Amino acid sequence: MSDSLTRFVAELAEITIGATVNPYSVYEPTLDREGGAAIRAANLAAYLGARPHPRLMLVGEAPGYRGCRFSGIAFTSERSLPPGRHSSLHPKGWVEPSATIIGGALVLAGLTDETVMWNACPLHPAGATPLSNRTPTRAELEAGRLWLTRLIELLEPELIVAVGRSAAAALPGAPLIRHPANGGASACRSGIAAIAAQLKAHPQRGAADGGQKETRS
């Protein structure tokens, strides 16, 4: 599994999707530390490797410049990582409000270590400047579907939930919760709490057979 995830991240670092910015290969000297792209790739690989069989996968729309663009991890602020894992030149590391809201809700739900977060488009759709966001195009979201599908096949999460309508379009039939942006914080927290209750109502995978889990390479 670890080899497969390492290969997944390495291949992700090599791709181009439309006019998006690939955080795992780009180096912007006014924004990035030397080796910043490699730091972000290592952050992602470590994050995925620590969650090989997640109970929950939350899928958002695309990386934002305050979050995944510099942390390398969806819905994750750079400042929430140890300083040695910061990739930007920001003195304290970037903070993304949506990441703070979702991260806090997962902590309250007891799901932090059992959740993998991802984006329908895995690369950053920058707007007019590098420190801006735009909505990914339909073609960019469609290109991202391959990577979403590959990650689902690798991790086999028990439950996949879309965060926002763009993610829902990439996951037909998946449960949908409100994105925390634009006044959606309370609804997002309530959605995560409901998911936690749903998961707690069912035995954790492997519990019925004494905790034995299938191993895959």
GROMACS elastic network, one bead per residue, 0.5 to 0.9 nm:
[ bonds ]
;  ai    aj funct       b0    kb
    1     4     6  0.50592   500
    1     5     6  0.62340   500
    1     6     6  0.85970   500
    1    49     6  0.79824   500
    1    52     6  0.72573   500
    1   154     6  0.75462   500
    1   155     6  0.85675   500
    1   215     6  0.79987   500
    1   216     6  0.57836   500
    2     5     6  0.51602   500
    2     6     6  0.60803   500
    2     7     6  0.85469   500
    2    45     6  0.86469   500
    2    48     6  0.87432   500
    2    49     6  0.59993   500
    2    52     6  0.81633   500
    2   217     6  0.73883   500
    3     6     6  0.50829   500
    3     7     6  0.61543   500
    3     8     6  0.85269   500
    3   217     6  0.72422   500
    4     7     6  0.51497   500
    4     8     6  0.61133   500
    4     9     6  0.88059   500
    4   154     6  0.75900   500
    4   217     6  0.68730   500
    5     9     6  0.62658   500
    5    10     6  0.85454   500
    5    45     6  0.66999   500
    5    48     6  0.71036   500
    5    49     6  0.68005   500
    5    52     6  0.89193   500
    5   151     6  0.83820   500
    5   154     6  0.75602   500
    6     9     6  0.53127   500
    6    10     6  0.61799   500
    6    11     6  0.86306   500
    6    42     6  0.89892   500
    6    45     6  0.60537   500
    6    46     6  0.89168   500
    6    49     6  0.82626   500
    7    10     6  0.50010   500
    7    11     6  0.60426   500
    7    12     6  0.84203   500
    8    11     6  0.52905   500
    8    12     6  0.61149   500
    8    13     6  0.87543   500
    8    45     6  0.86203   500
    8   147     6  0.86286   500
    8   150     6  0.83104   500
    8   151     6  0.80473   500
    9    13     6  0.62813   500
    9    14     6  0.89722   500
    9    24     6  0.83867   500
    9    41     6  0.65479   500
    9    42     6  0.84744   500
    9    44     6  0.73207   500
    9    45     6  0.63072   500
   10    13     6  0.52588   500
   10    14     6  0.69254   500
   10    24     6  0.85495   500
   10    41     6  0.76435   500
   10    45     6  0.89337   500
   11    14     6  0.52978   500
   11    15     6  0.69183   500
   12    15     6  0.56039   500
   12    16     6  0.87725   500
   12    22     6  0.84674   500
   12    24     6  0.74936   500
   12    25     6  0.89856   500
   12    41     6  0.89423   500
   12   122     6  0.85746   500
   12   147     6  0.80108   500
   13    16     6  0.86538   500
   13    22     6  0.68558   500
   13    23     6  0.77270   500
   13    25     6  0.54022   500
   13    26     6  0.88744   500
   13    37     6  0.85765   500
   13    41     6  0.74274   500
   14    22     6  0.83005   500
   14    24     6  0.80435   500
   14    25     6  0.69786   500
   15    22     6  0.74986   500
   15    25     6  0.88189   500
   16    19     6  0.79391   500
   16    20     6  0.73549   500
   16    21     6  0.79055   500
   16    22     6  0.69752   500
   16   123     6  0.84478   500
   17    20     6  0.58047   500
   17    21     6  0.80382   500
   17    22     6  0.81602   500
   17   121     6  0.85339   500
   17   122     6  0.89407   500
   17   123     6  0.72974   500
   17   139     6  0.85071   500
   17   140     6  0.59267   500
   17   141     6  0.89088   500
   17   143     6  0.66410   500
   17   144     6  0.77343   500
   18    21     6  0.88069   500
   18   125     6  0.88064   500
   18   137     6  0.83298   500
   18   139     6  0.74954   500
   18   140     6  0.58772   500
   18   143     6  0.85438   500
   19   124     6  0.89135   500
   19   125     6  0.69174   500
   19   126     6  0.80881   500
   19   140     6  0.83099   500
   20   123     6  0.58827   500
   20   124     6  0.52590   500
   20   126     6  0.63239   500
   20   136     6  0.80798   500
   20   140     6  0.80099   500
   21    24     6  0.88684   500
   21    25     6  0.85881   500
   21    26     6  0.69661   500
   21    69     6  0.84466   500
   21   123     6  0.58537   500
   21   125     6  0.62808   500
   21   126     6  0.67681   500
   21   130     6  0.85932   500
   22    25     6  0.56732   500
   22    26     6  0.57703   500
   22    37     6  0.86894   500
   22    69     6  0.82386   500
   22   122     6  0.82853   500
   22   123     6  0.51688   500
   22   124     6  0.63764   500
   22   125     6  0.89997   500
   23    26     6  0.54975   500
   23    27     6  0.80580   500
   23    36     6  0.85404   500
   23    37     6  0.59569   500
   23    40     6  0.70132   500
   23    41     6  0.80834   500
   23    68     6  0.79744   500
   23    69     6  0.55255   500
   23    70     6  0.70694   500
   23    71     6  0.88999   500
   23    72     6  0.67834   500
   23   123     6  0.67099   500
   23   124     6  0.70231   500
   24    27     6  0.87665   500
   24    36     6  0.81455   500
   24    38     6  0.63749   500
   24    39     6  0.81419   500
   24    40     6  0.58990   500
   24    41     6  0.52911   500
   24    42     6  0.89668   500
   24    69     6  0.87035   500
   24    72     6  0.72646   500
   24   123     6  0.86978   500
   25    36     6  0.85722   500
   25    37     6  0.51009   500
   25    38     6  0.72844   500
   25    40     6  0.89093   500
   25    41     6  0.83450   500
   26    32     6  0.88749   500
   26    36     6  0.82742   500
   26    37     6  0.60420   500
   27    30     6  0.89370   500
   27    31     6  0.81075   500
   27    32     6  0.61812   500
   27    33     6  0.82213   500
   27    34     6  0.78163   500
   27    35     6  0.76998   500
   27    36     6  0.68154   500
   27    37     6  0.64051   500
   28    31     6  0.54001   500
   28    32     6  0.53846   500
   28    33     6  0.83985   500
   28    36     6  0.88436   500
   28   130     6  0.88963   500
   29    32     6  0.54154   500
   29    33     6  0.71512   500
   29    34     6  0.76662   500
   29    89     6  0.89013   500
   30    33     6  0.85308   500
   30    89     6  0.76528   500
   31    87     6  0.87356   500
   31    88     6  0.56575   500
   31    89     6  0.54688   500
   31    90     6  0.75229   500
   31   130     6  0.88148   500
   32    35     6  0.78059   500
   32    36     6  0.55155   500
   32    37     6  0.80149   500
   32    70     6  0.81938   500
   32    87     6  0.59314   500
   32    89     6  0.54732   500
   32    90     6  0.84954   500
   33    37     6  0.85678   500
   33    86     6  0.82341   500
   33    87     6  0.54631   500
   33    88     6  0.52396   500
   33    89     6  0.55939   500
   34    37     6  0.83108   500
   34    87     6  0.80401   500
   34    88     6  0.88337   500
   35    38     6  0.54180   500
   35    39     6  0.63708   500
   35    40     6  0.89035   500
   35    87     6  0.75744   500
   36    39     6  0.50034   500
   36    40     6  0.62978   500
   36    41     6  0.86966   500
   36    70     6  0.80631   500
   36    86     6  0.78124   500
   36    88     6  0.66705   500
   37    40     6  0.51565   500
   37    41     6  0.62584   500
   37    42     6  0.86141   500
   37    70     6  0.84962   500
   37    72     6  0.84642   500
   37    87     6  0.71804   500
   38    41     6  0.50302   500
   38    42     6  0.60690   500
   38    43     6  0.84985   500
   38    87     6  0.85280   500
   39    42     6  0.50828   500
   39    43     6  0.60879   500
   39    44     6  0.86701   500
   39    71     6  0.84320   500
   39    72     6  0.80615   500
   39    84     6  0.89288   500
   39    85     6  0.63148   500
   39    86     6  0.73492   500
   39    87     6  0.59670   500
   40    44     6  0.62401   500
   40    45     6  0.86045   500
   40    68     6  0.85816   500
   40    69     6  0.83526   500
   40    70     6  0.67247   500
   40    71     6  0.58409   500
   40    73     6  0.77565   500
   40    85     6  0.77712   500
   40    86     6  0.80650   500
   40    87     6  0.65406   500
   41    44     6  0.51621   500
   41    45     6  0.61365   500
   41    46     6  0.85901   500
   41    72     6  0.63527   500
   41    73     6  0.89062   500
   42    45     6  0.50558   500
   42    46     6  0.60553   500
   42    47     6  0.84395   500
   42    72     6  0.82597   500
   42    85     6  0.86176   500
   43    46     6  0.52863   500
   43    47     6  0.60967   500
   43    48     6  0.86818   500
   43    71     6  0.70898   500
   43    72     6  0.60873   500
   43    73     6  0.70651   500
   43    85     6  0.70296   500
   44    47     6  0.50413   500
   44    48     6  0.61216   500
   44    49     6  0.83377   500
   44    71     6  0.81682   500
   44    72     6  0.55633   500
   44    73     6  0.55739   500
   44    74     6  0.88795   500
   45    48     6  0.53262   500
   45    49     6  0.58884   500
   45    50     6  0.85370   500
   46    49     6  0.50344   500
   46    50     6  0.61379   500
   46    51     6  0.88702   500
   47    50     6  0.53643   500
   47    51     6  0.68048   500
   47    73     6  0.75834   500
   47   116     6  0.81465   500
   48    51     6  0.52741   500
   48    52     6  0.65619   500
   48   116     6  0.71222   500
   48   155     6  0.86231   500
   49    52     6  0.57415   500
   50    53     6  0.89208   500
   50   113     6  0.80867   500
   51    54     6  0.55394   500
   51   113     6  0.70129   500
   51   114     6  0.66445   500
   51   115     6  0.72895   500
   51   116     6  0.67967   500
   51   155     6  0.79671   500
   52   154     6  0.80684   500
   52   155     6  0.55624   500
   52   156     6  0.83818   500
   52   157     6  0.87150   500
   53    56     6  0.89022   500
   53   114     6  0.78942   500
   53   154     6  0.88395   500
   53   155     6  0.54402   500
   53   156     6  0.64198   500
   53   157     6  0.60649   500
   53   158     6  0.81324   500
   53   205     6  0.88690   500
   53   213     6  0.88192   500
   54    57     6  0.69333   500
   54   113     6  0.79835   500
   54   115     6  0.54325   500
   54   116     6  0.63508   500
   54   155     6  0.69185   500
   54   156     6  0.74574   500
   54   157     6  0.50051   500
   54   158     6  0.67984   500
   54   159     6  0.84793   500
   55   111     6  0.83522   500
   55   114     6  0.54199   500
   55   115     6  0.62116   500
   55   116     6  0.83663   500
   55   156     6  0.86861   500
   55   157     6  0.53292   500
   55   159     6  0.61468   500
   55   160     6  0.86275   500
   55   199     6  0.78370   500
   55   204     6  0.76172   500
   55   205     6  0.78158   500
   56   111     6  0.80150   500
   56   114     6  0.63306   500
   56   116     6  0.63766   500
   56   117     6  0.84407   500
   56   157     6  0.56802   500
   56   158     6  0.59419   500
   56   160     6  0.58989   500
   56   161     6  0.75355   500
   56   195     6  0.87692   500
   56   199     6  0.85915   500
   57   114     6  0.86191   500
   57   115     6  0.55654   500
   57   117     6  0.56469   500
   57   118     6  0.73509   500
   57   152     6  0.85333   500
   57   157     6  0.61195   500
   57   158     6  0.79146   500
   57   159     6  0.62440   500
   57   161     6  0.61794   500
   57   162     6  0.84554   500
   58   115     6  0.72232   500
   58   116     6  0.63646   500
   58   118     6  0.62944   500
   58   119     6  0.81805   500
   58   159     6  0.86328   500
   58   160     6  0.61317   500
   58   161     6  0.50688   500
   58   162     6  0.59623   500
   58   163     6  0.64792   500
   59    62     6  0.89087   500
   59    74     6  0.84055   500
   59   116     6  0.85389   500
   59   117     6  0.58731   500
   59   119     6  0.50158   500
   59   120     6  0.63385   500
   59   148     6  0.86854   500
   59   160     6  0.74617   500
   59   161     6  0.62524   500
   59   163     6  0.56528   500
   59   164     6  0.84511   500
   59   167     6  0.61109   500
   59   168     6  0.83733   500
   59   171     6  0.87697   500
   60    63     6  0.82679   500
   60    74     6  0.77234   500
   60    75     6  0.79465   500
   60   117     6  0.76938   500
   60   118     6  0.62650   500
   60   120     6  0.60579   500
   60   121     6  0.83522   500
   60   161     6  0.89401   500
   60   162     6  0.62972   500
   60   164     6  0.64878   500
   60   165     6  0.87729   500
   60   166     6  0.75888   500
   60   167     6  0.53543   500
   60   168     6  0.85513   500
   60   179     6  0.78551   500
   61   118     6  0.84866   500
   61   119     6  0.51501   500
   61   120     6  0.51023   500
   61   121     6  0.61873   500
   61   122     6  0.83398   500
   61   135     6  0.82627   500
   61   136     6  0.78909   500
   61   141     6  0.82029   500
   61   162     6  0.86951   500
   61   163     6  0.74678   500
   61   164     6  0.71217   500
   61   165     6  0.81531   500
   61   166     6  0.56220   500
   61   167     6  0.51189   500
   61   168     6  0.88066   500
   62    68     6  0.85158   500
   62    74     6  0.79429   500
   62   118     6  0.82839   500
   62   120     6  0.60875   500
   62   122     6  0.58652   500
   62   123     6  0.65143   500
   62   124     6  0.62333   500
   62   125     6  0.71338   500
   62   135     6  0.80422   500
   62   136     6  0.71767   500
   62   141     6  0.85689   500
   62   167     6  0.86763   500
   63    66     6  0.84941   500
   63    67     6  0.66120   500
   63    69     6  0.58583   500
   63    72     6  0.85341   500
   63    73     6  0.82632   500
   63    74     6  0.62463   500
   63    75     6  0.76999   500
   63   118     6  0.87910   500
   63   119     6  0.67956   500
   63   121     6  0.76048   500
   63   122     6  0.65478   500
   63   123     6  0.60885   500
   63   125     6  0.73000   500
   63   133     6  0.84119   500
   64    67     6  0.52313   500
   64    68     6  0.58418   500
   64    69     6  0.58686   500
   64    70     6  0.87526   500
   64    74     6  0.84866   500
   64    75     6  0.83945   500
   64    96     6  0.78880   500
   64   124     6  0.62507   500
   64   125     6  0.77174   500
   64   126     6  0.80206   500
   64   131     6  0.87734   500
   64   132     6  0.77004   500
   64   133     6  0.60494   500
   64   134     6  0.87493   500
   65    68     6  0.66825   500
   65    70     6  0.68890   500
   65    94     6  0.83326   500
   65    96     6  0.81626   500
   65   124     6  0.72563   500
   65   125     6  0.88456   500
   65   126     6  0.75833   500
   65   130     6  0.76233   500
   65   131     6  0.56829   500
   65   132     6  0.61795   500
   65   133     6  0.65973   500
   66    69     6  0.67011   500
   66    70     6  0.70347   500
   66    71     6  0.85245   500
   66    76     6  0.87697   500
   66    77     6  0.67222   500
   66    78     6  0.78017   500
   66    93     6  0.88734   500
   66    94     6  0.52813   500
   66    95     6  0.55481   500
   66    97     6  0.82813   500
   66   131     6  0.79625   500
   66   132     6  0.87157   500
   67    70     6  0.60400   500
   67    71     6  0.59614   500
   67    72     6  0.77398   500
   67    73     6  0.74903   500
   67    74     6  0.69770   500
   67    75     6  0.61360   500
   67    76     6  0.53629   500
   67    78     6  0.63738   500
   67    94     6  0.67972   500
   67    95     6  0.64609   500
   67    96     6  0.51232   500
   67    97     6  0.86126   500
   67    98     6  0.84844   500
   67    99     6  0.69546   500
   68    74     6  0.50010   500
   68    75     6  0.64462   500
   68    76     6  0.60477   500
   68    77     6  0.69564   500
   68    78     6  0.77157   500
   68    96     6  0.87891   500
   68   123     6  0.87260   500
   68   124     6  0.79376   500
   69    72     6  0.58893   500
   69    73     6  0.80075   500
   69    74     6  0.86052   500
   69    78     6  0.88804   500
   69   123     6  0.79203   500
   69   124     6  0.62322   500
   70    73     6  0.82296   500
   70    77     6  0.78458   500
   70    78     6  0.60685   500
   70    86     6  0.73472   500
   70    87     6  0.58127   500
   70    88     6  0.60960   500
   70    93     6  0.83568   500
   70    94     6  0.74038   500
   71    74     6  0.79663   500
   71    76     6  0.63798   500
   71    77     6  0.60358   500
   71    79     6  0.82270   500
   71    80     6  0.87661   500
   71    81     6  0.77069   500
   71    85     6  0.79436   500
   71    86     6  0.67980   500
   71    87     6  0.69205   500
   71    88     6  0.85550   500
   71    93     6  0.88440   500
   71    94     6  0.83383   500
   72    76     6  0.79163   500
   72    78     6  0.82415   500
   72    87     6  0.87712   500
   73    76     6  0.55234   500
   73    77     6  0.81212   500
   73    78     6  0.87339   500
   73   117     6  0.74441   500
   73   118     6  0.74359   500
   74    77     6  0.85761   500
   74    99     6  0.80553   500
   74   116     6  0.86727   500
   74   117     6  0.54661   500
   74   118     6  0.51265   500
   74   119     6  0.63894   500
   74   122     6  0.83448   500
   75    96     6  0.76618   500
   75    98     6  0.65964   500
   75   100     6  0.79503   500
   75   102     6  0.71865   500
   75   103     6  0.76088   500
   75   117     6  0.67211   500
   75   118     6  0.77738   500
   75   119     6  0.87121   500
   76    79     6  0.85374   500
   76    80     6  0.71725   500
   76    81     6  0.85122   500
   76    95     6  0.82104   500
   76    96     6  0.72434   500
   76    98     6  0.84418   500
   76    99     6  0.50097   500
   76   100     6  0.75850   500
   76   102     6  0.88201   500
   76   103     6  0.75561   500
   76   117     6  0.86729   500
   77    80     6  0.54239   500
   77    81     6  0.73577   500
   77    93     6  0.77596   500
   77    94     6  0.60655   500
   77    96     6  0.54009   500
   77    97     6  0.83511   500
   77    98     6  0.89400   500
   77    99     6  0.60110   500
   77   100     6  0.73526   500
   78    81     6  0.55451   500
   78    82     6  0.83817   500
   78    83     6  0.85266   500
   78    85     6  0.79716   500
   78    86     6  0.59719   500
   78    87     6  0.78236   500
   78    88     6  0.83060   500
   78    92     6  0.85875   500
   78    93     6  0.52228   500
   78    94     6  0.52435   500
   78    95     6  0.63443   500
   78    96     6  0.83206   500
   79    82     6  0.74139   500
   79    83     6  0.75367   500
   79    86     6  0.74269   500
   79    92     6  0.63983   500
   79    94     6  0.56549   500
   79    95     6  0.59247   500
   79    96     6  0.89871   500
   80    83     6  0.87719   500
   80    93     6  0.82636   500
   80    94     6  0.88553   500
   80    95     6  0.79159   500
   80   100     6  0.89108   500
   81    84     6  0.80483   500
   81    85     6  0.61656   500
   81    86     6  0.68609   500
   81    93     6  0.86426   500
   82    85     6  0.54807   500
   82    86     6  0.69868   500
   83    86     6  0.52322   500
   83    87     6  0.88070   500
   83    92     6  0.81017   500
   83    93     6  0.79184   500
   84    87     6  0.83225   500
   86    89     6  0.82732   500
   86    90     6  0.87043   500
   86    92     6  0.87546   500
   86    93     6  0.64805   500
   86    94     6  0.89278   500
   87    90     6  0.86411   500
   87    93     6  0.81911   500
   88    91     6  0.82649   500
   88    93     6  0.67143   500
   88    94     6  0.79369   500
   89    92     6  0.84966   500
   89    93     6  0.75631   500
   90    94     6  0.65432   500
   91    94     6  0.86309   500
   92    95     6  0.89068   500
   95    99     6  0.77426   500
   95   100     6  0.77244   500
   96    99     6  0.52558   500
   96   100     6  0.64044   500
   96   101     6  0.88981   500
   97   100     6  0.50753   500
   97   101     6  0.63118   500
   97   102     6  0.87318   500
   97   180     6  0.83681   500
   97   181     6  0.79069   500
   98   101     6  0.51527   500
   98   102     6  0.61593   500
   98   103     6  0.82952   500
   98   179     6  0.80058   500
   98   180     6  0.56617   500
   98   181     6  0.62044   500
   98   185     6  0.79541   500
   99   102     6  0.52838   500
   99   103     6  0.57027   500
   99   104     6  0.82581   500
   99   180     6  0.88080   500
  100   103     6  0.51789   500
  100   104     6  0.59696   500
  100   105     6  0.85286   500
  101   104     6  0.52908   500
  101   105     6  0.62363   500
  101   106     6  0.87361   500
  101   180     6  0.69384   500
  101   185     6  0.66454   500
  101   186     6  0.89822   500
  101   188     6  0.81349   500
  101   189     6  0.74114   500
  102   105     6  0.50614   500
  102   106     6  0.61739   500
  102   107     6  0.86369   500
  102   180     6  0.75494   500
  102   185     6  0.84219   500
  102   188     6  0.74872   500
  102   189     6  0.70521   500
  102   192     6  0.80924   500
  103   106     6  0.51974   500
  103   107     6  0.62962   500
  103   108     6  0.88070   500
  103   112     6  0.73611   500
  104   107     6  0.51095   500
  104   108     6  0.63433   500
  104   109     6  0.86239   500
  104   112     6  0.89227   500
  104   189     6  0.85294   500
  105   108     6  0.51713   500
  105   109     6  0.61428   500
  105   110     6  0.85962   500
  105   111     6  0.86748   500
  105   112     6  0.88019   500
  105   188     6  0.83362   500
  105   189     6  0.55440   500
  105   190     6  0.84905   500
  105   192     6  0.65287   500
  105   193     6  0.72901   500
  106   110     6  0.59974   500
  106   111     6  0.51070   500
  106   112     6  0.51376   500
  106   113     6  0.88384   500
  106   115     6  0.81747   500
  106   189     6  0.85343   500
  106   192     6  0.70392   500
  106   193     6  0.81485   500
  106   196     6  0.85259   500
  107   110     6  0.50779   500
  107   111     6  0.62338   500
  107   112     6  0.55549   500
  107   113     6  0.89170   500
  108   111     6  0.78266   500
  108   112     6  0.87255   500
  108   193     6  0.81311   500
  109   112     6  0.78378   500
  109   192     6  0.73786   500
  109   193     6  0.60515   500
  109   195     6  0.87182   500
  109   196     6  0.57947   500
  109   197     6  0.83496   500
  110   113     6  0.79043   500
  110   114     6  0.82826   500
  110   196     6  0.78275   500
  111   114     6  0.50684   500
  111   115     6  0.59647   500
  111   196     6  0.72685   500
  112   115     6  0.56042   500
  112   116     6  0.83857   500
  113   116     6  0.81015   500
  115   157     6  0.85659   500
  116   157     6  0.83263   500
  118   121     6  0.86149   500
  118   122     6  0.72229   500
  118   148     6  0.76775   500
  118   151     6  0.89366   500
  119   122     6  0.51604   500
  119   123     6  0.82645   500
  119   144     6  0.81476   500
  119   148     6  0.75056   500
  119   167     6  0.74003   500
  120   140     6  0.89758   500
  120   141     6  0.60459   500
  120   142     6  0.83210   500
  120   143     6  0.89636   500
  120   144     6  0.56707   500
  120   145     6  0.62875   500
  120   147     6  0.82454   500
  120   148     6  0.63756   500
  120   166     6  0.77221   500
  120   167     6  0.56145   500
  120   168     6  0.88885   500
  120   170     6  0.64654   500
  120   171     6  0.86433   500
  121   124     6  0.77819   500
  121   125     6  0.85065   500
  121   136     6  0.72823   500
  121   140     6  0.63876   500
  121   141     6  0.50289   500
  121   142     6  0.78606   500
  121   143     6  0.73375   500
  121   145     6  0.71957   500
  121   147     6  0.82989   500
  121   148     6  0.81486   500
  121   167     6  0.87099   500
  122   141     6  0.86555   500
  122   144     6  0.60762   500
  122   147     6  0.75434   500
  122   148     6  0.81169   500
  123   140     6  0.89049   500
  123   144     6  0.81853   500
  124   133     6  0.75896   500
  124   134     6  0.87326   500
  124   136     6  0.84417   500
  125   132     6  0.83654   500
  125   133     6  0.58985   500
  125   134     6  0.56464   500
  125   135     6  0.68033   500
  125   136     6  0.57525   500
  125   137     6  0.87041   500
  125   140     6  0.87853   500
  126   129     6  0.66041   500
  126   130     6  0.56235   500
  126   131     6  0.70164   500
  126   132     6  0.53734   500
  126   134     6  0.57779   500
  126   135     6  0.86615   500
  126   136     6  0.88599   500
  127   130     6  0.68133   500
  127   131     6  0.77190   500
  127   132     6  0.50722   500
  127   135     6  0.85117   500
  128   131     6  0.83805   500
  128   132     6  0.68150   500
  128   133     6  0.82382   500
  128   134     6  0.85260   500
  129   132     6  0.56290   500
  129   133     6  0.83831   500
  130   133     6  0.80808   500
  133   136     6  0.88967   500
  134   137     6  0.89293   500
  136   139     6  0.80325   500
  136   140     6  0.58653   500
  136   141     6  0.63944   500
  137   140     6  0.50797   500
  137   141     6  0.62817   500
  137   142     6  0.85402   500
  138   141     6  0.51472   500
  138   142     6  0.60954   500
  138   143     6  0.86274   500
  139   143     6  0.61374   500
  139   144     6  0.85749   500
  140   143     6  0.50885   500
  140   144     6  0.62055   500
  140   145     6  0.87894   500
  141   144     6  0.50033   500
  141   145     6  0.64200   500
  141   166     6  0.83507   500
  141   167     6  0.87296   500
  141   170     6  0.74223   500
  142   145     6  0.52145   500
  142   146     6  0.76869   500
  142   170     6  0.76628   500
  143   146     6  0.61622   500
  143   147     6  0.78714   500
  144   147     6  0.54308   500
  144   148     6  0.63811   500
  144   149     6  0.87080   500
  144   170     6  0.88822   500
  145   148     6  0.50024   500
  145   149     6  0.60012   500
  145   150     6  0.84790   500
  145   170     6  0.67178   500
  145   171     6  0.89203   500
  146   149     6  0.51880   500
  146   150     6  0.61475   500
  146   151     6  0.86833   500
  147   150     6  0.50076   500
  147   151     6  0.61273   500
  147   152     6  0.85457   500
  148   151     6  0.52480   500
  148   152     6  0.62169   500
  148   153     6  0.86717   500
  148   170     6  0.88225   500
  149   152     6  0.51367   500
  149   153     6  0.62265   500
  149   154     6  0.86855   500
  150   153     6  0.51239   500
  150   154     6  0.62380   500
  150   155     6  0.87298   500
  151   155     6  0.60449   500
  151   156     6  0.79763   500
  152   155     6  0.53067   500
  152   156     6  0.52407   500
  152   157     6  0.66599   500
  152   160     6  0.87367   500
  153   156     6  0.54500   500
  153   157     6  0.85788   500
  154   157     6  0.88704   500
  154   216     6  0.88516   500
  156   159     6  0.87244   500
  157   160     6  0.66458   500
  158   199     6  0.89902   500
  158   204     6  0.89422   500
  158   205     6  0.77929   500
  159   174     6  0.86579   500
  159   175     6  0.87985   500
  159   195     6  0.89947   500
  159   199     6  0.84339   500
  160   171     6  0.85043   500
  160   174     6  0.64698   500
  160   175     6  0.72835   500
  161   167     6  0.87341   500
  161   168     6  0.81244   500
  161   171     6  0.82859   500
  161   174     6  0.57859   500
  161   175     6  0.50460   500
  161   176     6  0.57839   500
  161   177     6  0.72255   500
  161   195     6  0.87392   500
  162   165     6  0.74329   500
  162   166     6  0.83005   500
  162   167     6  0.52043   500
  162   168     6  0.50488   500
  162   169     6  0.86289   500
  162   170     6  0.84528   500
  162   171     6  0.69382   500
  162   174     6  0.64485   500
  162   175     6  0.61540   500
  162   177     6  0.62988   500
  162   178     6  0.85145   500
  162   179     6  0.88080   500
  163   166     6  0.80975   500
  163   167     6  0.60769   500
  163   168     6  0.71278   500
  163   175     6  0.87922   500
  163   176     6  0.60092   500
  163   177     6  0.51734   500
  163   178     6  0.58521   500
  163   179     6  0.51510   500
  163   180     6  0.83773   500
  163   188     6  0.81631   500
  164   167     6  0.56738   500
  164   168     6  0.63575   500
  164   176     6  0.67194   500
  164   177     6  0.62550   500
  164   178     6  0.52952   500
  164   180     6  0.84231   500
  165   169     6  0.62300   500
  165   170     6  0.88155   500
  165   176     6  0.75609   500
  165   177     6  0.86058   500
  165   178     6  0.80648   500
  165   179     6  0.81268   500
  166   169     6  0.52541   500
  166   170     6  0.68290   500
  167   170     6  0.51975   500
  167   171     6  0.64220   500
  167   176     6  0.84945   500
  168   172     6  0.62256   500
  168   173     6  0.78519   500
  168   174     6  0.67392   500
  168   175     6  0.78503   500
  168   176     6  0.63768   500
  169   172     6  0.59223   500
  169   173     6  0.89198   500
  171   174     6  0.55169   500
  171   175     6  0.86654   500
  172   175     6  0.88287   500
  173   176     6  0.87732   500
  176   191     6  0.83385   500
  177   187     6  0.75625   500
  177   188     6  0.60466   500
  177   189     6  0.89600   500
  177   190     6  0.86169   500
  177   191     6  0.54090   500
  177   192     6  0.75889   500
  178   181     6  0.85622   500
  178   184     6  0.60440   500
  178   185     6  0.79137   500
  178   186     6  0.88119   500
  178   187     6  0.58392   500
  178   189     6  0.86072   500
  178   190     6  0.89890   500
  178   191     6  0.71069   500
  179   182     6  0.81251   500
  179   183     6  0.87637   500
  179   184     6  0.57866   500
  179   185     6  0.72899   500
  179   187     6  0.80110   500
  179   188     6  0.59165   500
  180   183     6  0.65982   500
  180   186     6  0.74399   500
  180   187     6  0.73408   500
  180   188     6  0.53735   500
  180   189     6  0.79890   500
  181   184     6  0.53858   500
  181   185     6  0.65908   500
  182   185     6  0.79862   500
  183   186     6  0.77634   500
  183   187     6  0.85715   500
  184   187     6  0.54075   500
  184   188     6  0.59650   500
  184   189     6  0.86442   500
  185   188     6  0.51004   500
  185   189     6  0.61981   500
  185   190     6  0.86278   500
  186   189     6  0.51648   500
  186   190     6  0.61778   500
  186   191     6  0.85508   500
  187   190     6  0.50414   500
  187   191     6  0.60593   500
  187   192     6  0.86933   500
  188   192     6  0.62977   500
  188   193     6  0.86284   500
  189   192     6  0.52154   500
  189   193     6  0.61963   500
  189   194     6  0.86526   500
  190   193     6  0.50431   500
  190   194     6  0.61865   500
  190   195     6  0.86581   500
  191   194     6  0.51203   500
  191   195     6  0.62804   500
  191   196     6  0.87056   500
  192   196     6  0.61877   500
  192   197     6  0.86776   500
  193   196     6  0.50618   500
  193   197     6  0.63264   500
  193   198     6  0.86907   500
  194   197     6  0.51066   500
  194   198     6  0.62427   500
  194   199     6  0.87449   500
  195   198     6  0.50011   500
  195   199     6  0.62367   500
  195   200     6  0.85895   500
  196   199     6  0.51666   500
  196   200     6  0.60809   500
  196   201     6  0.85587   500
  197   200     6  0.51242   500
  197   201     6  0.61873   500
  198   201     6  0.52295   500
  198   202     6  0.69542   500
  199   202     6  0.54270   500
  199   203     6  0.76625   500
  199   204     6  0.77255   500
  200   203     6  0.70211   500
  200   204     6  0.78911   500
  202   205     6  0.88185   500
  203   206     6  0.81312   500
  203   207     6  0.62055   500
  203   208     6  0.72328   500
  204   207     6  0.54571   500
  204   208     6  0.79978   500
  204   211     6  0.86295   500
  205   208     6  0.74425   500
  205   209     6  0.88621   500
  205   211     6  0.76789   500
  205   212     6  0.87103   500
  205   213     6  0.75694   500
  206   209     6  0.55627   500
  206   210     6  0.65286   500
  206   212     6  0.51901   500
  206   213     6  0.53659   500
  206   214     6  0.82969   500
  207   210     6  0.52880   500
  207   212     6  0.73212   500
  207   213     6  0.87716   500
  208   211     6  0.68774   500
  208   212     6  0.85379   500
  209   212     6  0.59172   500
  209   213     6  0.85142   500
